[in-house]
Amino acid sequence: MPTRVVLIRHGETAWNRERRLQGHTDVPLNDVGVAQADAMAAALDAWNVTALASSDLMRARQTADPIARRFSLKPMYDTAWRERHYGVFEGLTLDELPHRYPNEYAQWRARDIHAPSPPQGEYLNAFHQRIRRALDALAMRYTQAVVAVVTHGGVLDSVYRIATSTPLDIPRAWPIHNASLNVIDWHAPNHFSLVKWGDITHLENSLDELRERSR
């Protein structure tokens, strides 16, 4: 039996609704996000979760809380599951960024893995490697288990690319909704495969705010 990792994006926040970059900024869930977290916990009944890990940021911890209660699990909070650090971009909306930082915004949107964009933030390649290390460590710690991980949109983007061998510089074409359910399997010694992605059937509505304008 492979190690199964059930990854959950945190519920909605006010900044998600405003399309404002959060990164490491500690933003709580809004009322919609709290309801989404409860619905996600109920949806996990089908997956026989035996362990729970989470980003230590408030929006992830609040999403993990109902899962912990429902399955009588103690969350393992880990900074490795945090969102990418967006430096000076944090707190700005997607509409503000191209006006405030036009060159840096263009580099960021181009997914240049070596460019220092956003300024004072985390390089894309370094962030991606952080997520790969976190996945490997989790799979080695919980062999032949089902582990739920509450995390962030940027983390899920990296996870999808790892599980599907999609290059970092390819634009995202897959959904990453608030409180979505995303499942991968780890096969020894170091291979991940995609089981399910972007499931929001347990929700009445959910944002993928970085793609809303392109639909």
GIRARA-V397389 format. One line per field, one symbol per residue. ss: DSSP state (A for helix, B for strand, O for the rest). phi: phi as a letter, one per 40 degrees, with the letter a starting at -180 (. if undefined). burial: 1 if it has 9 or more other ideal C-beta (glycine too) atoms within 8 Angstrom, else 0. A space follows every 10 residues. Layout:
ss = ???
phi = ???
burial = ???
This chain:
ss = OOBBBBBBBO OOBAAAAAOB OOOOOOOOBO AAAAAAAAAA AAAAAAAOOO BBBBOOOAAA AAAAAAAAAA AOOOOBBOAA AOOOOOAAAO OOBAAAAAAA OAAAAAAAAO OOOOOOOOOO OOOAAAAAAA AAAAAAAAAA AOOOOBBBBB BOAAAAAAAA AAAAOOOOOO OOOOOOOOOO BBBBBBBOOO BBBBBBBBBO OOOOOOOOOO OAAAO
phi = .ccbbbbbcd ccbccdccfb ccfcccbccc cccccccccc dcccdcbfcb abbadccdcc ccccdccdcc bfbccbcacc cccdcbfccc gcccccdccc bccccccccc fccbccbcdg bccdcccccd cccccccccc cbcfbbbcbc abccccdccd cccbfccccc dcbbcacdfc bbbbbbbdca bbbcbaagcb ccbcaacbcc bdccc
burial = 0011111111 1110111011 1111001011 0111111111 1111001010 1111111111 1111111101 1010100101 1111111111 0111001100 1001111100 1110101110 1111101101 1111111110 0100111111 1111111111 1110000101 0000011111 1111110000 0101001111 0110011111 11000
